[in-house]
């Protein structure tokens, strides 16, 4: 290489990312959702996309890539070049519990750089409006006395793991019926194909409010403002079952910190907007607040929590 060109190349390589990041993004940013449309992961992504687009000056495109408990979409992001134009709206499954549920994954714990926890929502135990079950106590009694079926929205997702925890806390023998996402699981319960389900609150809340579902309990430490008459699990007789489903952004490992910071600021700004906060409150959710380092530590703690549940359940690895 001629000396002048070599010197220019070296100079460019030496430029701090704080300078280079000023021109980022140079094209649309893809936010991959490793779940089907209609679930809370999808809701969280679409809450942010438009407003992050305005902040970043480029369109943020939501791309649903469901399948294999979130592995397909998450693996695609892990393999993406750390060129700062592909990010993931992850959740407990692909970022935490899957490490205990699968023998092999196309990504490791260090494949991602944390950006921000976006939403925290309780889960909710619901039955069809036509069900004879009106309380957790009755459901537990049925689960101990005869066959009980419970829908789940995919292997490793928060509803699935919460259902496993519920089985362990109550001693019931329920048959879990997995679905590819929240929407198919909700449809199964609406159609009376299963007896009950634990779901993320946002995807079942409209059906509770319309009377098509009967809510038996929520997994939050306190009652949910939108459903003041629905008891917590502790109030319903199931102690030690406080669970928050979480949904947050990560980028491929190697994404420069200044870009992570810009994504964090864009997401944080979106979550502060009144219309977004109203929508979050209507979902019975709260916005996440951890900066990247704290969010990464949170994910590590979640991996350990759900590893214990998986091992206690004796769940075979996929």
C-alpha positions in Angstrom: 0.0 0.0 0.0 1.4 3.4 -0.9 2.6 5.3 2.2 0.0 8.2 2.0 -2.9 5.7 1.8 -1.4 3.6 4.6 -1.1 6.6 6.8 -4.7 7.6 6.1 -5.9 4.1 6.9 -4.0 4.1 10.2 -5.4 7.5 11.1 -8.9 6.4 10.4 -8.4 3.2 12.5 -7.2 5.3 15.3 -10.2 7.6 15.4 -12.2 7.1 18.5 -15.6 5.6 18.1 -17.0 8.7 19.7 -16.2 10.4 16.4 -17.2 7.6 14.1 -20.5 7.0 16.0 -21.5 10.6 15.2 -22.4 9.4 11.7 -24.2 6.3 12.9 -26.7 5.0 11.9 -26.1 5.2 8.2 -29.1 3.0 7.2 -32.2 1.5 8.9 -31.7 -0.4 12.2 -33.3 -3.8 12.4 -34.8 -4.7 15.8 -35.3 -8.5 15.8 -38.2 -9.9 17.9 -37.5 -13.7 18.4 -41.3 -14.3 18.9 -44.5 -14.2 17.1 -46.5 -11.0 16.6 -49.0 -10.1 19.3 -47.0 -11.2 22.4 -45.4 -8.9 24.9 -41.9 -9.1 23.3 -43.5 -7.8 20.1 -45.5 -5.2 22.0 -42.3 -3.9 23.7 -40.5 -3.6 20.3 -43.3 -1.7 18.6 -43.7 0.7 21.6 -40.1 1.8 21.0 -39.5 1.5 17.2 -41.1 4.7 15.9 -39.8 7.0 18.7 -36.3 5.5 18.5 -36.4 6.1 14.7 -37.1 9.8 15.4 -34.2 10.0 17.9 -31.7 8.1 15.7 -32.6 9.7 12.4 -33.0 6.3 10.7 -36.0 3.9 10.6 -36.0 1.2 13.3 -37.6 -1.8 11.6 -39.2 -4.5 13.7 -38.6 -8.0 12.3 -40.4 -11.0 13.9 -38.3 -14.2 13.7 -40.1 -16.7 15.9 -39.2 -20.3 16.5 -37.4 -22.8 18.7 -38.1 -20.9 21.9 -36.6 -17.7 20.6 -33.4 -19.4 19.4 -33.9 -18.7 15.7 -34.2 -14.9 16.0 -31.6 -14.6 18.8 -29.1 -16.7 16.9 -29.5 -14.5 13.8 -28.6 -11.5 15.9 -25.7 -13.2 17.5 -24.3 -14.0 14.0 -24.9 -10.5 12.7 -21.9 -8.3 12.1 -21.3 -5.8 15.0 -21.9 -3.0 12.5 -24.5 -1.4 14.8 -27.5 -1.9 12.6 -29.0 -5.1 14.1 -30.3 -5.4 17.7 -32.5 -7.8 19.6 -35.6 -7.3 21.8 -34.9 -10.2 24.0 -36.5 -11.8 27.0 -36.1 -14.5 29.6 -36.1 -17.3 27.1 -33.3 -16.6 24.7 -31.2 -14.6 27.1 -31.6 -16.6 30.3 -33.5 -19.9 30.6 -32.5 -21.4 27.2 -29.0 -21.9 28.5 -30.4 -24.5 30.9 -33.0 -26.0 28.4 -30.8 -26.7 25.4 -27.8 -28.9 24.9 -26.4 -26.6 22.3 -27.3 -23.1 21.3 -26.0 -21.1 18.2 -24.8 -18.5 20.7 -23.2 -18.2 24.1 -23.7 -16.0 27.2 -21.1 -13.6 25.9 -22.6 -13.2 22.4 -24.4 -10.0 23.3 -23.8 -6.5 24.7 -26.6 -5.4 27.0 -28.4 -2.1 26.1 -31.4 -1.6 28.3 -34.2 -3.4 30.1 -37.4 -2.0 28.5 -40.4 -3.5 30.2 -41.2 -5.5 33.4 -44.6 -7.1 33.6 -46.2 -9.6 36.0 -47.7 -12.8 34.7 -51.3 -13.8 35.2 -53.0 -17.1 35.8 -56.2 -17.2 33.8 -59.0 -19.7 32.8 -61.7 -19.5 30.2 -64.9 -17.7 31.2 -66.8 -20.9 31.0 -64.5 -22.7 33.4 -65.9 -23.9 36.7 -62.7 -22.9 38.4 -63.0 -19.6 40.2 -59.9 -19.6 42.4 -56.3 -20.8 42.6 -57.3 -23.2 45.4 -59.8 -24.9 43.1 -57.4 -25.1 40.3 -54.7 -26.7 42.5 -57.3 -29.2 43.8 -58.1 -30.2 40.3 -54.4 -30.4 39.4 -53.9 -32.8 42.3 -57.0 -34.9 41.7 -57.4 -35.3 37.9 -55.9 -34.2 34.6 -55.2 -30.5 34.2 -53.8 -29.0 31.0 -52.1 -25.6 30.9 -51.1 -23.7 27.7 -47.6 -22.1 27.5 -46.3 -19.6 25.0 -43.1 -21.4 23.9 -40.3 -23.3 25.6 -38.3 -21.2 28.0 -40.4 -18.1 27.8 -41.6 -16.5 31.1 -45.1 -18.1 31.0 -43.5 -21.5 30.5 -41.0 -21.1 33.3 -43.6 -19.5 35.6 -45.9 -22.5 35.0 -43.0 -24.8 36.0 -42.5 -22.8 39.1 -46.2 -22.9 39.8 -46.2 -26.7 39.6 -43.3 -26.9 42.0 -44.8 -24.5 44.5 -48.2 -26.2 44.5 -47.4 -29.8 43.8 -49.9 -30.1 41.0 -49.4 -32.6 38.1 -50.4 -30.5 35.1 -49.7 -31.3 31.4 -48.1 -28.3 29.7 -49.2 -27.7 26.1 -46.6 -25.5 24.4 -47.4 -23.0 21.6 -45.3 -20.9 19.3 -46.2 -17.7 21.0 -48.7 -15.8 23.2 -51.3 -15.4 20.6 -51.7 -19.1 19.7 -51.7 -20.0 23.5 -54.4 -17.4 24.1 -56.4 -18.7 21.2 -56.2 -22.2 22.6 -57.6 -21.1 26.0 -60.3 -19.0 24.3 -61.3 -22.1 22.4 -61.5 -24.2 25.5 -58.7 -26.5 24.3 -56.8 -26.2 27.6 -57.9 -25.7 31.2 -55.7 -22.7 32.2 -52.6 -20.8 31.4 -50.1 -18.4 32.9 -49.5 -15.6 30.5 -47.7 -12.3 30.4 -50.3 -9.8 31.6 -50.4 -7.6 28.5 -51.5 -10.3 26.1 -54.3 -11.6 28.4 -55.4 -8.4 30.0 -57.8 -7.4 27.2 -59.5 -10.8 27.4 -59.8 -10.4 31.2 -61.3 -6.9 30.8 -63.7 -8.1 28.2 -64.9 -11.0 30.4 -63.6 -13.8 28.1 -61.0 -14.8 30.6 -61.3 -15.1 34.4 -58.2 -14.0 36.2 -57.2 -16.1 39.3 -53.9 -14.5 40.4 -51.0 -12.3 39.3 -47.4 -13.0 40.0 -46.4 -9.5 41.2 -45.6 -8.7 44.8 -48.6 -6.3 44.9 -52.0 -6.3 43.1 -52.1 -4.8 39.6 -53.8 -1.4 39.4 -55.7 -2.5 36.3 -57.1 -5.5 38.1 -57.5 -4.5 41.7 -59.8 -7.4 42.6 -57.3 -10.1 41.4 -55.1 -11.5 44.2 -51.4 -12.0 44.1 -50.1 -15.5 44.2 -49.2 -15.1 47.8 -52.7 -13.9 48.7 -54.1 -16.9 46.7 -52.0 -19.3 48.9 -48.9 -19.8 46.7 -45.9 -18.3 48.6 -42.6 -17.5 47.1 -43.9 -16.9 43.6 -43.1 -13.3 42.7 -42.2 -13.2 39.0 -41.7 -10.4 36.5 -41.4 -11.1 32.9 -38.8 -8.8 31.3 -38.1 -7.6 27.8 -35.0 -5.7 26.9 -32.5 -4.7 24.2 -29.2 -6.2 23.4 -26.7 -5.9 20.5 -24.1 -8.3 19.1 -21.0 -8.5 21.2 -18.4 -6.1 19.9 -20.8 -3.3 19.3 -18.8 -0.1 20.3 -19.8 1.4 23.6 -20.7 4.9 22.1 -23.2 3.2 19.9 -24.6 1.2 22.9 -24.9 4.5 24.7 -26.8 6.1 21.8 -29.2 3.2 21.7 -29.7 3.3 25.4 -30.4 7.0 25.3 -32.8 6.6 22.4 -34.7 3.8 24.2 -34.7 5.7 27.5 -36.0 8.8 25.7 -38.8 6.8 24.2 -39.9 5.4 27.5 -40.1 8.9 29.0 -42.7 10.1 26.5 -46.2 10.5 28.0 -48.0 8.5 25.3 -45.6 5.6 25.8 -45.8 5.7 29.6 -49.6 5.7 29.3 -49.5 2.7 27.1 -47.1 0.9 29.5 -49.4 1.6 32.5 -52.4 0.4 30.6 -50.5 -2.9 30.0 -50.0 -3.3 33.8 -46.2 -2.9 33.1 -43.4 -0.7 34.4 -40.6 0.7 32.3 -37.1 -0.7 32.9 -34.4 1.7 34.1 -31.1 -0.2 34.3 -28.1 1.2 32.4 -26.2 -1.4 30.3 -23.9 -2.7 33.0 -26.7 -3.2 35.5 -28.9 -4.8 32.9 -26.1 -7.3 32.1 -25.8 -8.2 35.8 -29.6 -8.6 36.0 -29.5 -11.1 33.1 -26.8 -13.1 34.8 -29.0 -13.4 38.0 -32.0 -14.5 35.9 -30.0 -17.3 34.3 -29.2 -18.7 37.8 -32.8 -18.3 39.0 -34.3 -20.3 36.1 -31.5 -22.8 36.1 -32.6 -23.9 39.5 -36.2 -24.2 38.3 -35.2 -26.2 35.3 -33.1 -28.6 37.4 -35.8 -29.0 40.0 -38.3 -29.9 37.3 -36.0 -32.5 35.8 -36.7 -31.0 32.4 -34.8 -32.9 29.7 -32.6 -30.7 27.5 -33.8 -30.1 24.0 
